[in-house]
């Protein structure tokens, strides 16, 4: 499940993934939240937190993630990925060069540092 973080500036979308993240989460929560932010801002920052309760993505969510990223390729200013999952962090770093924005990864114990960086 995806939950929206409410304690961030208007140009920052913060989300937290708990349990299994599904395509339905993307379609009913994340995609509408991105669209809403883009109505008010040309570029947005994304804070994506996969905490201790995160257990994985379903296949539909993986495709929706790629679709969302490329559909709004020029809309991202900065992306902070906060996770203790090495495979996810490494994959993000490997493919981050394809994004026209800055992407940084942080460990879960650095969530506050990630929040400070994403709002700078």
Helices and strands as residue ranges (DSSP letters): E 2-5, E 12-21, H 23-25, I 26-30, H 31-40, E 44-57, H 59-71, G 73-75, E 76-83, H 86-95, G 96-98, E 102-106, G 108-110, H 111-119
